[in-house]
């Protein structure tokens, strides 16, 4: 049986889709990420913007044209927000949300015929999944999920839940597995700046642990506030850290940043960028 997994949105969604793909492959399914004819489709949705939600629903119509008899399974942020809306498409068999996406594998095994919604409560602890399948040169490792920032314009904390960090042992185990097949590892999450070990901020500590691996380490999007003296010292000593720092500046106006509930000023942001450039 052929399964197509169509992923919208962020790298965290891609990581989770890759985990689902690996689980399906282990069970003998043929899996593709191309939007092509298949027996079963999984749509991993996004709701970061209204346009992303719209695209998450529009892809169902495209799938119907590829195979009018296909079964469609939906998960992700858009279905977490409004699961019943996806059942308007008669081919949608099962709708879940953000939590426990791997249960879709069991639902496919059961060969469901009736439509069903099963959106789990958002977890308070990090949920482990299968490891992600690497591309030709790059692998993503999810180290964190959820967000505590509650920016005034963003719905993600309500759909993904509160920030929760992955056990450092699991992260290191995954790197051990992937370092022989990938040349670069990207640390990803909803807010990796909030990565913690034993309840304490520890992104710098994690980086220090990764400094001896013979593989390039790249960081996903960062919050300005995580770039402190400890972080700079560790980053400057790492030979395998990619010198690329994605810091998002939402506005050049301090008053707008305050209304957005962003916790920095333009001057603080500027000084952070200057500190990074020095090293």
C-alpha positions as CSV (number, residue, x, y, z in Angstrom):
1,X,0.0,0.0,0.0
2,X,1.3,3.4,-0.9
3,X,1.1,6.3,1.5
4,X,1.8,10.0,0.7
5,X,2.6,12.4,3.6
6,X,2.0,16.0,2.7
7,X,3.5,18.5,5.2
8,X,2.7,22.1,5.6
9,X,4.4,24.7,7.8
10,X,7.5,24.5,10.0
11,X,10.5,22.2,10.3
12,X,8.9,20.7,13.5
13,X,6.0,19.5,11.4
14,X,8.5,18.1,8.8
15,X,10.4,16.3,11.6
16,X,7.1,14.8,12.9
17,X,6.1,13.8,9.3
18,X,9.4,12.1,8.8
19,X,8.9,10.2,12.1
20,X,5.5,9.0,10.8
21,X,7.1,8.0,7.5
22,X,9.8,5.9,9.3
23,X,7.1,4.1,11.3
24,X,5.1,3.3,8.2
25,X,8.2,2.0,6.4
26,X,8.9,-0.3,9.3
27,X,5.5,-1.8,8.8
28,X,6.1,-2.4,5.1
29,X,4.2,0.6,3.6
30,X,5.6,2.4,0.5
31,X,5.9,6.1,1.6
32,X,6.3,9.2,-0.5
33,X,6.4,13.0,0.2
34,X,5.4,13.9,-3.3
35,X,1.7,14.8,-3.9
36,X,1.0,12.0,-6.3
37,X,-1.5,9.1,-6.7
38,X,-1.6,6.9,-3.6
39,X,-4.0,4.7,-1.6
40,X,-3.7,6.7,1.6
41,X,-2.8,10.4,2.3
42,X,-1.6,12.0,5.5
43,X,-1.9,15.8,5.7
44,X,0.1,17.4,8.4
45,X,-1.4,20.8,8.7
46,X,-0.4,24.3,9.8
47,X,-2.3,27.2,11.3
48,X,0.4,29.8,11.8
49,X,-1.5,32.1,9.5
50,X,-5.0,32.2,7.9
51,X,-3.4,31.4,4.6
52,X,-1.7,28.3,6.0
53,X,-5.0,27.1,7.3
54,X,-6.6,27.7,3.9
55,X,-3.8,25.7,2.2
56,X,-4.2,22.9,4.7
57,X,-7.9,22.5,3.6
58,X,-7.3,23.2,-0.2
59,X,-4.9,20.3,-0.5
60,X,-7.7,17.9,0.3
61,X,-9.4,18.9,-3.0
62,X,-6.2,18.2,-4.9
63,X,-6.0,14.8,-3.3
64,X,-9.6,14.0,-4.3
65,X,-8.6,14.6,-7.9
66,X,-5.5,12.4,-7.7
67,X,-7.5,9.5,-6.3
68,X,-11.3,9.9,-5.6
69,X,-11.3,6.7,-3.6
70,X,-8.3,7.5,-1.4
71,X,-8.5,7.7,2.4
72,X,-7.2,10.9,4.0
73,X,-5.8,11.2,7.5
74,X,-5.3,14.7,9.0
75,X,-3.2,15.9,11.9
76,X,-1.4,19.1,13.0
77,X,-2.1,22.6,14.1
78,X,-5.0,23.4,11.8
79,X,-6.9,20.3,12.8
80,X,-6.1,21.0,16.4
81,X,-7.8,24.3,16.0
82,X,-10.9,23.2,14.1
83,X,-11.1,19.4,13.5
84,X,-14.7,19.2,12.4
85,X,-14.0,21.5,9.4
86,X,-11.9,18.8,7.8
87,X,-14.7,16.2,8.0
88,X,-16.6,18.1,5.3
89,X,-14.4,16.2,2.8
90,X,-16.0,12.8,2.5
91,X,-12.6,11.1,2.0
92,X,-11.2,12.3,5.3
93,X,-11.3,9.2,7.5
94,X,-9.5,10.3,10.6
95,X,-8.6,13.6,12.2
96,X,-6.2,14.1,15.1
97,X,-4.4,17.2,16.3
98,X,-0.8,18.0,17.5
99,X,-0.3,15.4,20.2
100,X,0.6,11.8,19.5
101,X,0.7,12.0,15.7
102,X,2.1,8.5,15.4
103,X,-1.3,7.0,16.3
104,X,-2.2,7.7,12.6
105,X,-0.1,4.6,11.8
106,X,-2.4,2.4,13.9
107,X,-5.5,4.0,12.4
108,X,-4.2,3.2,8.9
109,X,-3.5,-0.4,10.0
110,X,-7.1,-0.7,11.1
111,X,-8.3,0.4,7.7
112,X,-11.0,2.7,9.1
113,X,-14.1,3.2,7.0
114,X,-16.1,5.6,9.2
115,X,-15.0,9.2,9.9
116,X,-13.6,9.9,13.3
117,X,-12.1,12.8,15.3
118,X,-9.6,12.0,18.0
119,X,-7.8,15.2,19.2
120,X,-5.8,14.4,22.3
121,X,-5.1,16.8,25.2
122,X,-1.9,18.7,24.7
123,X,0.9,17.0,26.7
124,X,2.7,18.6,29.6
125,X,5.9,16.6,28.9
126,X,7.8,16.0,25.7
127,X,6.5,13.1,23.6
128,X,9.2,10.9,22.1
129,X,8.7,9.7,18.5
130,X,10.6,7.7,16.0
131,X,13.8,9.4,14.9
132,X,13.6,11.5,11.7
133,X,14.8,10.2,8.4
134,X,17.7,12.4,7.1
135,X,17.8,13.8,3.6
136,X,21.0,13.4,1.5
137,X,23.1,15.6,3.7
138,X,21.0,17.2,6.4
139,X,19.0,15.8,9.4
140,X,16.7,17.6,11.7
141,X,16.6,16.8,15.4
142,X,13.7,18.1,17.4
143,X,14.8,19.2,20.9
144,X,11.8,21.1,22.2
145,X,8.0,21.6,21.6
146,X,5.5,24.2,22.6
147,X,5.9,27.9,23.5
148,X,5.5,30.1,26.6
149,X,5.9,33.5,24.9
150,X,2.3,34.3,24.1
151,X,3.1,37.0,21.5
152,X,-0.1,39.0,21.0
153,X,-0.3,38.0,17.3
154,X,0.4,34.3,17.6
155,X,-1.9,31.3,18.1
156,X,0.8,28.6,18.3
157,X,1.1,28.5,22.2
158,X,-2.6,27.6,22.3
159,X,-2.3,24.9,19.6
160,X,1.1,23.4,20.5
161,X,0.8,23.9,24.3
162,X,3.4,25.0,26.8
163,X,7.1,24.7,26.3
164,X,8.6,21.3,27.0
165,X,12.1,20.0,26.4
166,X,13.4,16.7,25.2
167,X,15.6,14.5,27.4
168,X,19.2,15.3,26.5
169,X,20.1,11.6,26.5
170,X,17.5,11.0,23.7
171,X,19.0,13.9,21.7
172,X,22.5,12.5,22.0
173,X,21.3,9.0,21.1
174,X,19.7,10.4,17.9
175,X,22.9,12.3,16.9
176,X,24.9,9.1,17.4
177,X,22.6,7.3,15.0
178,X,22.5,10.1,12.4
179,X,26.1,11.3,12.3
180,X,27.1,8.4,10.0
181,X,24.5,9.3,7.4
182,X,24.2,13.1,7.6
183,X,26.8,15.9,7.2
184,X,24.7,18.5,9.1
185,X,22.2,18.4,12.0
186,X,19.7,21.1,12.5
187,X,18.4,21.6,16.0
188,X,14.7,22.5,15.7
189,X,11.7,23.1,17.9
190,X,8.9,25.6,18.4
191,X,11.2,27.7,20.6
192,X,14.6,26.1,21.0
193,X,15.8,29.2,23.0
194,X,13.7,27.8,25.8
195,X,15.4,24.4,25.9
196,X,15.9,23.3,29.4
197,X,17.7,20.5,31.4
198,X,16.3,19.8,34.8
199,X,14.1,22.9,34.5
200,X,17.0,25.3,33.9
201,X,17.8,27.1,30.6
202,X,20.4,24.9,28.9
203,X,20.7,25.6,25.1
204,X,24.3,26.6,25.7
205,X,25.0,23.5,27.8
206,X,23.5,21.3,25.0
207,X,25.7,23.0,22.4
208,X,28.8,22.3,24.6
209,X,27.9,18.6,24.6
210,X,27.7,18.6,20.8
211,X,31.0,20.3,20.2
212,X,33.0,17.1,19.9
213,X,30.8,15.4,17.3
214,X,32.3,15.1,13.8
215,X,29.2,16.7,12.2
216,X,28.2,20.2,11.6
217,X,25.6,21.6,14.0
218,X,23.1,24.3,12.8
219,X,20.6,26.1,15.0
220,X,17.0,26.8,14.1
221,X,15.3,30.1,14.9
222,X,16.5,31.8,18.1
223,X,15.1,34.4,20.5
224,X,17.3,37.4,21.0
225,X,17.4,36.9,24.8
226,X,19.2,33.5,24.6
227,X,22.3,35.1,23.2
228,X,24.1,35.8,26.5
229,X,27.8,35.7,27.5
230,X,27.7,32.0,28.3
231,X,26.2,31.3,24.9
232,X,28.7,33.4,23.1
233,X,31.7,31.8,24.9
234,X,30.5,28.3,24.0
235,X,29.6,29.2,20.4
236,X,33.0,30.8,19.8
237,X,34.8,27.7,20.9
238,X,32.8,25.2,18.8
239,X,34.6,24.1,15.6
240,X,31.5,22.3,14.3
241,X,28.9,25.1,14.8
242,X,27.5,26.6,11.6
243,X,28.0,30.4,11.9
244,X,24.4,31.1,11.0
245,X,22.0,32.6,13.5
246,X,18.4,33.2,12.6
247,X,17.1,36.0,14.9
248,X,13.6,37.2,13.9
249,X,13.0,41.0,14.3
250,X,9.2,41.4,14.1
251,X,9.3,45.2,13.9
252,X,11.7,48.2,13.9
253,X,9.4,50.1,16.3
254,X,9.8,49.6,20.0
255,X,6.2,50.6,20.6
256,X,5.0,48.0,18.1
257,X,7.3,45.4,19.7
258,X,5.7,46.1,23.1
259,X,2.2,45.7,21.7
260,X,3.3,42.4,20.1
261,X,4.5,41.3,23.6
262,X,8.0,40.9,22.3
263,X,10.5,41.1,25.2
264,X,13.3,43.2,23.7
265,X,13.9,46.6,22.2
266,X,15.4,47.4,18.8
267,X,18.6,48.6,20.6
268,X,18.9,45.3,22.5
269,X,18.4,43.4,19.3
270,X,21.1,45.5,17.5
271,X,23.6,44.9,20.4
272,X,22.9,41.1,20.2
273,X,23.7,41.1,16.5
274,X,26.9,43.1,17.1
275,X,27.9,40.5,19.8
276,X,27.4,37.6,17.4
277,X,29.4,39.4,14.6
278,X,32.3,39.9,17.0
279,X,32.7,36.1,17.4
